[in-house]
Amino acid sequence: MPAKQKETAADWQLYVIEYARSRNQPMASLLLGAFDEPPVNVPFSFVLAQNAKHKVLVDTGFMDEGGGHEMAVKFDIPEWISPVRMLEEIGVKAGEIDHIFVSHAHYDHIGSIDKFPNATIHIQKAELMTWIEALALPPRFGFLTSALDPDDIHTAISAAAEHRLNLLDGDADDVVPGIHVRSAAGGHTLGQQFVSVDTPKGRYVVTGDCIYSQRNLVGIKNDGVYAPLGFGIGSIWEQLKSFDRINEEVGHDLDKLLILHDFDRWANFETIKEVEGFKIARAV
């Protein structure tokens, strides 16, 4: 009987899938220091990576129900479509998703993992454990968990009981062949990661919330001075170090970044479909 051939990195296709939009967010919450700029509407998205063997999500969006609905009201998100429906618009069913990479556990990135029952979920151990610790703190520490839905943490723990949770400890190559994770801990959240994907056009990076815009990398004045996020629970020091890692990962080619809250709405990628004003864009 011939030996089973080891799976190798295959050619990945990448899609950015928009599913929600918040209104009138202060620019300084996205680019620290941009206090004189007007507020903007901020898109929310996740990423589908697929090849002949796998259908993989990087983040999942959230559901407008229960704690997710409370967050939508809190952050003024009146426009929303189910992430499951948006996947179906390009012919992908929830049951086909076999892996999910969670950049971090804020509600809009992890809030629909329960809709993908066949997926193995990859998250940094530090991300999950520090949120459990933060939830245990007295109410006066509530700022730390202001973008966290505790139900999402319960769902992740339920996935662990089903042996579908992979707790990562820092950088890891080929978690799925051709898909790699890089730690960005201590910046936006204490265990955030970004995801690198090898494609026929080279390596692309799904940034999670390490950055909100290319402007975080090129600077508010386009002078090359990194502009930190205006919202996070870690340190600016660690944010800027993660900016540099992302820049290096794509060889300083910013068109290879899939930015989940890109307020330019992925103008550098091909739009393949719009659903009630929400965009599906193909990067590769």
LOLUMTOR-106329 format. One record per residue: residue number from 1; residue in one letter; x, y, z of N, C-alpha, C in turn. Coordinates in steps of 0.001 Angstrom, whole numbers, m for minus. Each point is the difference from the previous one (the first is absolute). Layout:
residues N
{pt NUM, "A", {X, Y, Z}, {X, Y, Z}, {X, Y, Z}} ...
//
This chain:
residues 284
{pt 1, "M", {848, m1187, 0}, {m848, 1187, 0}, {886, 1240, 0}} {pt 2, "P", {m185, 929, m955}, {878, 1170, m72}, {m184, 900, 1207}} {pt 3, "A", {1094, 658, 401}, {m58, 921, 1139}, {m898, 1185, m338}} {pt 4, "K", {m717, 460, 1019}, {m874, 1163, m185}, {848, 1244, m237}} {pt 5, "Q", {m307, 721, m1056}, {778, 1172, m358}, {m360, 1164, 916}} {pt 6, "K", {1013, 666, 523}, {m225, 1140, 880}, {m592, 1151, m790}} {pt 7, "E", {m1007, 630, 607}, {m630, 1149, m655}, {989, 1156, m38}} {pt 8, "T", {79, 663, m1130}, {882, 1152, m147}, {m830, 1251, m213}} {pt 9, "A", {660, 1136, 137}, {m698, 1273, m174}, {m577, 84, m1406}} {pt 10, "A", {m1267, 308, m56}, {m678, 112, m1290}, {m286, 1468, m295}} {pt 11, "D", {m464, 246, m1209}, {m310, 1368, m401}, {m1301, 447, 659}} {pt 12, "W", {80, 1083, 738}, {m1163, 518, 706}, {m635, 1156, m755}} {pt 13, "Q", {m1317, 22, m6}, {m770, 1167, m437}, {m465, 730, 1253}} {pt 14, "L", {m5, 1328, m58}, {m345, 806, 1166}, {m1122, 971, m340}} {pt 15, "Y", {m1019, 35, 859}, {m1135, 894, m167}, {m228, 787, 1286}} {pt 16, "V", {m186, 1297, m140}, {m438, 833, 1117}, {m1514, 124, m89}} {pt 17, "I", {m680, m302, 1106}, {m1463, m29, 0}, {m501, 998, 1034}} {pt 18, "E", {m609, 1058, m481}, {m557, 1042, 866}, {m1392, m436, 465}} {pt 19, "Y", {m312, 282, 1268}, {m1304, m437, 505}, {m685, 1021, 899}} {pt 20, "A", {679, 1075, 380}, {m606, 988, 894}, {726, 1324, m159}} {pt 21, "R", {m632, 1059, 555}, {601, 1327, m92}, {m453, 828, 1201}} {pt 22, "S", {951, 614, 674}, {m337, 896, 1105}, {23, 1448, m492}} {pt 23, "R", {m698, 861, 741}, {m149, 1389, m422}, {824, 945, 871}} {pt 24, "N", {552, 1013, m669}, {530, 1181, 687}, {1008, m331, 1096}} {pt 25, "Q", {973, m837, m363}, {1050, m331, 961}, {1085, 1077, m24}} {pt 26, "P", {427, 488, 1146}, {1051, 1029, 18}, {1272, m502, m674}} {pt 27, "M", {534, 804, m905}, {1227, m413, m677}, {1136, m239, 993}} {pt 28, "A", {9, 753, 1087}, {1073, m163, 985}, {m80, m1333, 730}} {pt 29, "S", {m1148, m694, m78}, {m74, m1341, 575}, {639, m1038, m916}} {pt 30, "L", {229, 376, m1240}, {621, m875, m988}, {1462, 360, m234}} {pt 31, "L", {259, 1301, m30}, {1354, 525, m187}, {271, 963, 1146}} {pt 32, "L", {744, m438, 987}, {262, 842, 1154}, {744, 1260, m444}} {pt 33, "G", {m580, 1141, 350}, {591, 1275, m398}, {m777, 728, m1075}} {pt 34, "A", {m929, m709, m676}, {m774, 638, m1082}, {m1232, 698, 578}} {pt 35, "F", {227, 882, 947}, {m1101, 602, 736}, {m792, 1007, m827}} {pt 36, "D", {610, 550, m1029}, {m669, 1037, m796}, {m754, m568, m1201}} {pt 37, "E", {51, m1317, m199}, {m659, m594, m1157}, {m1435, m389, 345}} {pt 38, "P", {m909, 64, m969}, {m1414, m300, 284}, {m222, m1484, 265}} {pt 39, "P", {m1110, m344, 649}, {m311, m1411, 237}, {m266, m735, m1304}} {pt 40, "V", {123, m1327, 51}, {m182, m826, m1188}, {m909, m1179, 322}} {pt 41, "N", {m638, m537, m1047}, {m692, m1283, 117}, {1034, m1107, m203}} {pt 42, "V", {m36, m994, 860}, {1046, m1035, 5}, {m593, m1337, m423}} {pt 43, "P", {528, m611, m1063}, {m483, m1326, m408}, {548, m1098, 902}} {pt 44, "F", {m762, m1088, 84}, {398, m1184, 754}, {66, m1163, m990}} {pt 45, "S", {1035, m818, 97}, {156, m1086, m968}, {723, m1180, 639}} {pt 46, "F", {8, m1106, m743}, {815, m1166, 318}, {553, m514, m1317}} {pt 47, "V", {827, m1037, 44}, {679, m483, m1210}, {m271, m1485, m190}} {pt 48, "L", {m269, m368, m1243}, {m66, m1400, m422}, {1255, m326, m793}} {pt 49, "A", {698, m1058, 411}, {1108, m562, m775}, {m419, m1398, m433}} {pt 50, "Q", {106, m282, m1302}, {m408, m1324, m452}, {940, m515, m1072}} {pt 51, "N", {120, m1331, m18}, {681, m695, m1078}, {m760, m1297, m251}} {pt 52, "A", {613, m925, m699}, {m717, m1218, m364}, {m327, m878, 1203}} {pt 53, "K", {722, 163, 1110}, {m181, m881, 1152}, {m694, 655, 1185}} {pt 54, "H", {126, 1314, 132}, {m436, 655, 1225}, {m813, 1258, m280}} {pt 55, "K", {m887, 288, 927}, {m679, 1290, 65}, {225, 532, 1413}} {pt 56, "V", {703, 1113, 76}, {528, 514, 1261}, {m470, 1436, 189}} {pt 57, "L", {m393, 342, 1219}, {m322, 1382, 323}, {1088, 596, 877}} {pt 58, "V", {286, 1272, m229}, {736, 802, 969}, {m1009, 970, 592}} {pt 59, "D", {m351, m256, 1244}, {m1084, 655, 714}, {m1347, m385, m620}} {pt 60, "T", {m1077, 347, 695}, {m1309, m510, m408}, {m1094, 1050, m25}} {pt 61, "G", {277, 1228, 442}, {m1078, 953, 185}, {m828, m352, 1226}} {pt 62, "F", {m1134, 707, 166}, {m864, m265, 1146}, {m1438, m148, m460}} {pt 63, "M", {m822, m573, 849}, {m1424, m147, m266}, {m758, 1114, 730}} {pt 64, "D", {m997, 554, m662}, {m788, 1090, 583}, {m1112, m574, 867}} {pt 65, "E", {407, m642, 1072}, {m933, m634, 926}, {688, m120, 1352}} {pt 66, "G", {m773, m29, 1080}, {564, m147, 1331}, {1045, 1057, 285}} {pt 67, "G", {1158, m452, 515}, {1074, 929, 307}, {527, 726, m1222}} {pt 68, "G", {m54, m655, m1170}, {423, 659, m1232}, {m869, 1202, m329}} {pt 69, "H", {m1316, m141, 218}, {m899, 1134, m234}, {297, 1139, 964}} {pt 70, "E", {267, m328, 1248}, {345, 1036, 977}, {1243, 763, m447}} {pt 71, "M", {973, m702, m546}, {1205, 662, m490}, {m302, 868, m1221}} {pt 72, "A", {m885, m474, m875}, {m361, 777, m1185}, {m654, 1323, 393}} {pt 73, "V", {m833, m39, 1029}, {m620, 1232, 495}, {1056, 894, 646}} {pt 74, "K", {845, m578, 817}, {1023, 756, 728}, {939, 734, m942}} {pt 75, "F", {398, m655, m1097}, {978, 578, m912}, {m640, 583, m1267}} {pt 76, "D", {m1319, 184, 28}, {m735, 662, m1081}, {247, m680, m1348}} {pt 77, "I", {m452, m1259, m68}, {150, m796, m1218}, {m1404, m355, m502}} {pt 78, "P", {m654, 921, m717}, {m1359, m272, m469}, {m61, m863, m1249}} {pt 79, "E", {1116, m111, m727}, {33, m739, m1269}, {754, m1312, 206}} {pt 80, "W", {m673, m1114, m260}, {584, m1314, 280}, {m677, m1048, m871}} {pt 81, "I", {770, m961, m475}, {m502, m1203, m666}, {705, m1196, 647}} {pt 82, "S", {m699, m1090, 155}, {599, m1183, 605}, {1254, m426, m761}} {pt 83, "P", {1107, m217, 696}, {1192, m532, m667}, {m265, m1331, m708}} {pt 84, "V", {m898, m805, 562}, {m342, m1277, m639}, {m654, 252, m1353}} {pt 85, "R", {m898, 962, m54}, {m643, 331, m1282}, {1025, 535, m1003}} {pt 86, "M", {918, 839, 464}, {988, 556, m925}, {872, m1101, m596}} {pt 87, "L", {337, m1009, 786}, {742, m1132, m558}, {m836, m750, m1028}} {pt 88, "E", {m1272, m176, 293}, {m877, m710, m937}, {m117, 739, m1328}} {pt 89, "E", {171, 1315, 30}, {m69, 791, m1234}, {1103, m372, m986}} {pt 90, "I", {1087, m595, 499}, {1056, m478, m909}, {115, m1515, 48}} {pt 91, "G", {m1088, m647, 408}, {m97, m1446, m124}, {665, m814, 1083}} {pt 92, "V", {256, 601, 1153}, {659, m714, 1093}, {m983, m171, 1148}} {pt 93, "K", {m187, m1238, 436}, {m900, m284, 1116}, {789, m73, 1308}} {pt 94, "A", {m675, 359, 1089}, {675, 40, 1300}, {635, m1340, 362}} {pt 95, "G", {m665, m1098, m334}, {522, m1319, 333}, {1257, m378, m753}} {pt 96, "E", {325, 732, m1075}, {1210, m286, m778}, {1253, 622, 597}} {pt 97, "I", {m154, 947, 896}, {1165, 653, 600}, {687, m983, 937}} {pt 98, "D", {1290, m285, m268}, {698, m996, 821}, {1031, 596, 952}} {pt 99, "H", {348, 1272, m179}, {919, 660, 933}, {m417, 1462, 159}} {pt 100, "I", {159, 514, 1207}, {m208, 1417, 281}, {1207, 508, 781}} {pt 101, "F", {612, 1065, m503}, {1052, 694, 730}, {m617, 1253, 616}} {pt 102, "V", {60, 104, 1304}, {m555, 1153, 707}, {1143, 962, 313}} {pt 103, "S", {m59, 1192, m599}, {1072, 970, 249}, {m9, 445, 1452}} {pt 104, "H", {m1193, 256, 533}, {m167, 360, 1403}, {m1473, m146, 337}} {pt 105, "A", {m330, 100, 1283}, {m1329, m411, 448}, {m984, 1135, 180}} {pt 106, "H", {222, 1159, m608}, {m1039, 1017, 4}, {m1215, m517, m774}} {pt 107, "Y", {m1172, 462, 416}, {m1275, m560, m468}, {m120, m71, m1509}} {pt 108, "D", {542, 999, m715}, {m193, 74, m1452}, {958, m905, m763}} {pt 109, "H", {874, m685, 704}, {955, m907, m645}, {m259, m1472, 337}} {pt 110, "I", {m664, m248, 1122}, {m200, m1381, 450}, {m1486, m339, 168}} {pt 111, "G", {m876, 981, m212}, {m1377, m118, 459}, {m931, m915, m755}} {pt 112, "S", {491, m735, m985}, {m868, m996, m645}, {688, m1359, m134}} {pt 113, "I", {1003, m277, 839}, {699, m1288, m123}, {m936, m1180, 232}} {pt 114, "D", {m1095, 226, 731}, {m928, m1107, 258}, {m774, m416, m1242}} {pt 115, "K", {60, 800, m1059}, {m714, m329, m1242}, {803, m935, m903}} {pt 116, "F", {1215, m359, 417}, {885, m814, m831}, {406, m1245, 783}} {pt 117, "P", {m901, m966, 106}, {184, m1123, 936}, {1090, m987, m386}} {pt 118, "N", {482, 49, m1241}, {1008, m967, m442}, {1418, 584, m19}} {pt 119, "A", {136, 1226, 482}, {1289, 690, m106}, {847, m194, 1247}} {pt 120, "T", {1297, m200, m225}, {988, 111, 1068}, {356, 1475, 150}} {pt 121, "I", {14, 467, 1243}, {194, 1425, 273}, {1409, 209, 540}} {pt 122, "H", {733, 904, m638}, {1389, 269, 375}, {80, 1394, 617}} {pt 123, "I", {387, 64, 1254}, {86, 1269, 718}, {1216, m62, 912}} {pt 124, "Q", {607, 1143, 252}, {1118, 19, 929}, {m480, m317, 1419}} {pt 125, "K", {740, m872, 677}, {m354, m350, 1380}, {m54, 1246, 877}} {pt 126, "A", {950, 918, m206}, {24, 1226, 800}, {m1245, 835, m220}} {pt 127, "E", {m552, m23, m1210}, {m1206, 777, m282}, {m1177, m516, 814}} {pt 128, "L", {m227, m1287, m43}, {m1140, m559, 721}, {175, 136, 1509}} {pt 129, "M", {1170, m315, 502}, {205, m15, 1445}, {m35, 1398, 602}} {pt 130, "T", {549, 985, m715}, {m29, 1355, 564}, {m1404, 579, 19}} {pt 131, "W", {m851, m405, m945}, {m1385, 470, 61}, {m750, m630, 1167}} {pt 132, "I", {281, m1245, 292}, {m621, m614, 1184}, {442, 753, 1253}} {pt 133, "E", {1274, 343, 67}, {492, 764, 1140}, {m649, 1383, 58}} {pt 134, "A", {m127, 661, m1146}, {m595, 1344, m21}, {m1461, m24, 436}} {pt 135, "L", {m734, m1028, m431}, {m1406, m107, 393}, {m143, m205, 1507}} {pt 136, "A", {998, m583, 626}, {m53, m269, 1440}, {322, 1224, 849}} {pt 137, "L", {502, 1074, m629}, {361, 1194, 755}, {m1240, 753, 480}} {pt 138, "P", {127, 841, 1012}, {m1143, 802, 461}, {m539, 913, m1101}} {pt 139, "P", {m1258, 429, 121}, {m629, 824, m1045}, {763, 1271, m345}} {pt 140, "R", {789, 530, 911}, {727, 1240, m296}, {1023, m177, m1121}} {pt 141, "F", {324, m1263, m345}, {905, m284, m1115}, {m760, m212, m1312}} {pt 142, "G", {m1256, 402, m48}, {m875, m320, m1122}, {466, 494, m1349}} {pt 143, "F", {821, 1041, m43}, {506, 469, m1297}, {700, m1116, m758}} {pt 144, "L", {710, m855, 739}, {775, m1057, m653}, {m887, m914, m839}} {pt 145, "T", {m1213, m249, 471}, {m897, m955, m667}, {m1142, 701, m732}} {pt 146, "S", {180, 1274, m324}, {m1089, 764, m605}, {m379, m489, m1390}} {pt 147, "A", {890, m698, m693}, {m302, m544, m1328}, {m38, m1522, 14}} {pt 148, "L", {m250, m567, 1170}, {m22, m1457, 162}, {m1408, m455, 353}} {pt 149, "D", {m484, m1023, m691}, {m1260, m649, 348}, {355, m1288, 744}} {pt 150, "P", {m289, m87, 1289}, {380, m1208, 753}, {m539, m1294, m599}} {pt 151, "D", {m1133, 76, m709}, {m539, m1209, m625}, {986, m605, m1000}} {pt 152, "D", {808, 850, m640}, {969, m507, m975}, {1091, m818, 688}} {pt 153, "I", {373, 402, 1206}, {991, m765, 763}, {m592, m1352, 386}} {pt 154, "H", {m1277, m1, 406}, {m663, m1268, 316}, {m12, m918, m1225}} {pt 155, "T", {m266, 568, m1176}, {m48, m799, m1224}, {1365, m615, m309}} {pt 156, "A", {1059, 784, 202}, {1350, m522, m241}, {305, m1153, 956}} {pt 157, "I", {m406, 136, 1241}, {237, m1075, 965}, {m807, m1244, m365}} {pt 158, "S", {m1211, 203, m516}, {m793, m1138, m465}, {695, m717, m1144}} {pt 159, "A", {640, 766, m900}, {760, m621, m1093}, {1169, m807, 545}} {pt 160, "A", {597, 475, 1095}, {1084, m759, 625}, {m507, m1349, 495}} {pt 161, "A", {m1196, m7, 588}, {m573, m1261, 497}, {m298, m970, m1133}} {pt 162, "E", {m176, 551, m1220}, {m231, m834, m1182}, {1306, m325, m726}} {pt 163, "H", {1130, 399, 583}, {1333, m250, m575}, {169, 707, m1337}} {pt 164, "R", {m598, 1198, m119}, {107, 786, m1235}, {745, 1309, 225}} {pt 165, "L", {639, 161, 1151}, {702, 1247, 309}, {1497, m264, 59}} {pt 166, "N", {750, 724, m826}, {1456, m109, m26}, {579, 1262, 624}} {pt 167, "L", {581, m135, 1194}, {591, 1132, 703}, {1453, 144, m429}} {pt 168, "L", {283, 1095, m678}, {1337, 248, m530}, {828, 779, 1016}} {pt 169, "D", {1299, m199, m68}, {908, 675, 927}, {1062, 735, m811}} {pt 170, "G", {m400, 1151, m542}, {928, 789, m811}, {m67, m359, m1474}} {pt 171, "D", {1070, 292, m722}, {43, m212, m1447}, {m87, m1491, m330}} {pt 172, "A", {m628, m286, m1144}, {m73, m1386, m469}, {m110, m1, m1520}} {pt 173, "D", {789, m818, m649}, {m34, m141, m1453}, {m871, m1185, m399}} {pt 174, "D", {m667, 141, m1142}, {m764, m1095, m605}, {m971, m640, 995}} {pt 175, "V", {m733, 828, 713}, {m1067, m527, 858}, {m987, m772, m871}} {pt 176, "V", {m341, 587, m1118}, {m532, m688, m1166}, {1046, 267, m1083}} {pt 177, "P", {369, m972, m824}, {1088, 239, m947}, {m175, 1296, m796}} {pt 178, "G", {986, 882, 113}, {m46, 1292, m674}, {m618, 1114, 815}} {pt 179, "I", {m472, m313, 1199}, {m584, 1021, 882}, {780, 14, 1308}} {pt 180, "H", {480, 1184, 366}, {883, 161, 1142}, {m561, 1071, 941}} {pt 181, "V", {321, m113, 1286}, {m419, 1031, 950}, {1225, 674, 592}} {pt 182, "R", {m192, 1286, 298}, {1060, 804, 620}, {m597, 723, 1205}} {pt 183, "S", {665, m110, 1119}, {m482, 644, 1212}, {117, 1515, m110}} {pt 184, "A", {m1048, 682, 451}, {15, 1461, 142}, {m449, 355, 1410}} {pt 185, "A", {425, m812, 938}, {m480, 105, 1373}, {400, 1319, 640}} {pt 186, "G", {m894, 503, 842}, {313, 1168, 801}, {m325, 1331, m638}} {pt 187, "G", {m562, m18, m1218}, {m370, 1242, m668}, {m1480, 294, 163}} {pt 188, "H", {m753, m225, m1066}, {m1449, 235, 58}, {m646, m848, 1087}} {pt 189, "T", {356, m1276, 57}, {m369, m877, 1116}, {1247, m729, 455}} {pt 190, "L", {m134, m769, 1083}, {1190, m588, 614}, {445, m1295, m661}} {pt 191, "G", {m827, m544, m911}, {395, m1224, m685}, {m369, m4, m1464}} {pt 192, "Q", {m51, 1173, m607}, {m391, 85, m1409}, {1028, m697, m898}} {pt 193, "Q", {m466, m461, m1158}, {879, m548, m1017}, {m424, 535, m1358}} {pt 194, "F", {937, 27, m937}, {m376, 211, m1394}, {341, m1255, m775}} {pt 195, "V", {m583, m117, m1198}, {67, m1249, m762}, {624, 265, m1363}} {pt 196, "S", {1007, m778, m339}, {669, 96, m1298}, {m415, m1176, m873}} {pt 197, "V", {m243, 295, m1282}, {m472, m1027, m929}, {868, 31, m1253}} {pt 198, "D", {532, m1153, m375}, {792, m113, m1220}, {m927, m216, m1188}} {pt 199, "T", {140, 837, m1017}, {m867, m37, m1176}, {861, m8, m1260}} {pt 200, "P", {m618, m223, m1155}, {772, 72, m1251}, {631, 1372, m233}} {pt 201, "K", {m508, 1045, 674}, {550, 1347, m152}, {899, 395, 1166}} {pt 202, "G", {407, m991, 789}, {855, 293, 1128}, {m756, m43, 1318}} {pt 203, "R", {643, 434, 1043}, {m578, m65, 1339}, {m885, 1213, 277}} {pt 204, "Y", {m1204, m278, 453}, {m949, 1035, 420}, {m205, m120, 1508}} {pt 205, "V", {m411, 1094, 618}, {m241, 22, 1436}, {m1404, 495, 289}} {pt 206, "V", {m717, m772, 819}, {m1275, 448, 555}, {337, 607, 1353}} {pt 207, "T", {m265, 1300, 139}, {583, 758, 1102}, {m784, m92, 1299}} {pt 208, "G", {m1204, m588, m5}, {m826, 98, 1195}, {m216, 1461, 332}} {pt 209, "D", {126, 348, 1288}, {m58, 1411, 380}, {1375, 521, 399}} {pt 210, "C", {1053, m602, m557}, {1320, 595, 205}, {47, 1397, m595}} {pt 211, "I", {m656, 172, m1153}, {m134, 1319, m605}, {m1430, 167, m494}} {pt 212, "Y", {m444, 1236, m126}, {m1324, 324, m529}, {68, 554, m1419}} {pt 213, "S", {1196, 400, m429}, {154, 661, m1293}, {1467, m29, m379}} {pt 214, "Q", {279, 114, m1293}, {1385, 174, m417}, {617, 1240, 637}} {pt 215, "R", {m842, 957, 376}, {508, 1236, 602}, {677, m261, 1341}} {pt 216, "N", {m374, m1070, 692}, {739, m346, 1218}, {1471, m258, m304}} {pt 217, "L", {276, m498, m1201}, {1379, m342, m378}, {725, 1149, m689}} {pt 218, "V", {m709, 769, m812}, {680, 1073, m733}, {9, 1309, 774}} {pt 219, "G", {m815, 88, 1055}, {m22, 1200, 825}, {m1138, 936, m351}} {pt 220, "I", {m456, 731, 996}, {m1108, 946, m202}, {363, 1038, m1057}} {pt 221, "K", {1256, 428, 0}, {469, 1007, m962}, {719, m643, m1179}} {pt 222, "N", {m151, m1319, m156}, {652, m735, m1079}, {1521, 175, 56}} {pt 223, "D", {518, 39, 1217}, {1425, 236, 197}, {754, m1241, 454}} {pt 224, "G", {m705, m1159, m2}, {649, m1246, 372}, {97, m246, 1492}} {pt 225, "V", {m538, 907, 810}, {16, m172, 1459}, {m1271, m758, 402}} {pt 226, "Y", {177, m1173, 571}, {m1148, m835, 362}, {m983, 764, 896}} {pt 227, "A", {m1298, m145, m315}, {m1066, 633, 773}, {m737, m1081, 778}} {pt 228, "P", {97, m16, 1330}, {m642, m1060, 778}, {m1521, 24, m140}} {pt 229, "L", {m617, m1102, 401}, {m1446, m50, 114}, {m438, 901, 1155}} {pt 230, "G", {m1229, 500, m112}, {m547, 779, 1094}, {m714, m836, 1031}} {pt 231, "F", {m137, m1310, m251}, {m712, m868, 927}, {784, m1293, 175}} {pt 232, "G", {234, m366, 1227}, {686, m1245, 303}, {192, m123, 1499}} {pt 233, "I", {346, m1193, 460}, {202, m197, 1434}, {1448, m323, 335}} {pt 234, "G", {850, m110, m1018}, {1415, m248, 229}, {789, 1282, m112}} {pt 235, "S", {1220, m110, m518}, {892, 1155, m48}, {225, 467, m1435}} {pt 236, "I", {245, 1298, m132}, {365, 559, m1306}, {1315, m602, m461}} {pt 237, "W", {912, m209, 921}, {1299, m616, m336}, {m211, m1307, m765}} {pt 238, "E", {m846, m882, 547}, {m226, m1289, m645}, {m782, 154, m1303}} {pt 239, "Q", {m906, 971, m54}, {m704, 267, m1265}, {997, 298, m1113}} {pt 240, "L", {910, 917, 265}, {922, 429, m1050}, {950, m1125, m405}} {pt 241, "K", {356, m841, 947}, {827, m1164, m350}, {m768, m952, m918}} {pt 242, "S", {m1308, m153, 245}, {m788, m863, m887}, {m162, 644, m1377}} {pt 243, "F", {m111, 1329, m60}, {m27, 686, m1300}, {1238, m377, m807}} {pt 244, "D", {1142, 32, 667}, {1256, m279, m693}, {55, m1449, m474}} {pt 245, "R", {m497, m919, 814}, {m20, m1417, m398}, {m878, m192, m1235}} {pt 246, "I", {m1154, 668, m19}, {m897, m113, m1151}, {673, 553, m1243}} {pt 247, "N", {628, 1147, 120}, {703, 597, m1128}, {1046, m957, m557}} {pt 248, "E", {766, m609, 884}, {1032, m934, m435}, {m608, m1248, m638}} {pt 249, "E", {m1110, m454, 533}, {m618, m1245, m484}, {m419, 114, m1465}} {pt 250, "V", {m437, 1197, m423}, {m436, 183, m1394}, {1036, 752, m824}} {pt 251, "G", {1222, 110, 511}, {1047, 684, m749}, {m332, 1447, m279}} {pt 252, "H", {m726, 642, 921}, {m391, 1413, m95}, {m938, 278, m1180}} {pt 253, "D", {m647, m1033, m508}, {m996, 162, m1065}, {m1385, 59, 658}} {pt 254, "L", {m491, 1198, 234}, {m1225, 162, 774}, {m1238, m500, m736}} {pt 255, "D", {93, m201, m1306}, {m1122, m569, m742}, {m203, m1480, 303}} {pt 256, "K", {909, m586, 770}, {m160, m1396, 403}, {m561, m132, 1420}} {pt 257, "L", {m584, 1086, 492}, {m644, m17, 1308}, {m1510, m84, m157}} {pt 258, "L", {m609, m913, 715}, {m1458, m90, 85}, {m387, 582, 1355}} {pt 259, "I", {m488, 1234, m38}, {m269, 793, 1199}, {m1502, m70, 269}} {pt 260, "L", {m382, m527, 1138}, {m1399, m376, 213}, {m918, 1188, 227}} {pt 261, "H", {534, 1129, 468}, {m812, 1211, 183}, {446, 1112, m953}} {pt 262, "D", {450, m374, m1171}, {542, 960, m966}, {m1073, 1005, m412}} {pt 263, "F", {132, 1244, 458}, {m1055, 963, m334}, {90, 507, m1429}} {pt 264, "D", {995, m468, m780}, {m3, 179, m1457}, {m700, m1157, m712}} {pt 265, "R", {m473, m980, 763}, {m815, m1120, m486}, {699, m767, m1131}} {pt 266, "W", {1285, m321, 211}, {720, m950, m859}, {m27, 416, m1470}} {pt 267, "A", {270, 1287, m222}, {m23, 541, m1363}, {1069, m628, m878}} {pt 268, "N", {1031, m602, 617}, {1080, m596, m785}, {m300, m1432, m426}} {pt 269, "F", {m1168, m540, 397}, {m366, m1364, m381}, {m1210, 8, m932}} {pt 270, "E", {m159, m1108, m723}, {m1101, m139, m952}, {m1308, m299, 743}} {pt 271, "T", {m1002, 831, m220}, {m1324, m273, 560}, {m689, m1029, m870}} {pt 272, "I", {m389, m1139, 601}, {m659, m1040, m787}, {m1503, m23, 233}} {pt 273, "K", {m454, 641, 1092}, {m1437, 5, 274}, {m297, 1060, 1046}} {pt 274, "E", {m1207, 584, m95}, {m510, 867, 1061}, {m1364, m509, 402}} {pt 275, "V", {m234, m77, 1296}, {m1260, m500, 546}, {m555, 1069, 929}} {pt 276, "E", {m1046, 665, m437}, {m633, 1055, 794}, {1025, 1021, 487}} {pt 277, "G", {925, 329, m886}, {1007, 1003, 317}, {1250, m523, 666}} {pt 278, "F", {49, m1295, 306}, {1181, m603, 612}, {834, m700, m1065}} {pt 279, "K", {1298, 174, 91}, {917, m408, m1048}, {647, m1348, 291}} {pt 280, "I", {161, m799, m1056}, {866, m1177, 23}, {1117, 271, m1015}} {pt 281, "A", {1234, 43, 472}, {1129, 352, m852}, {984, m1153, m33}} {pt 282, "R", {520, m261, m1185}, {1018, m1042, m149}, {1376, 629, m41}} {pt 283, "A", {855, m444, 938}, {1377, 516, 44}, {918, m816, m899}} {pt 284, "V", {m214, m1323, m36}, {817, m899, m824}, {m928, m1036, m621}} 
//
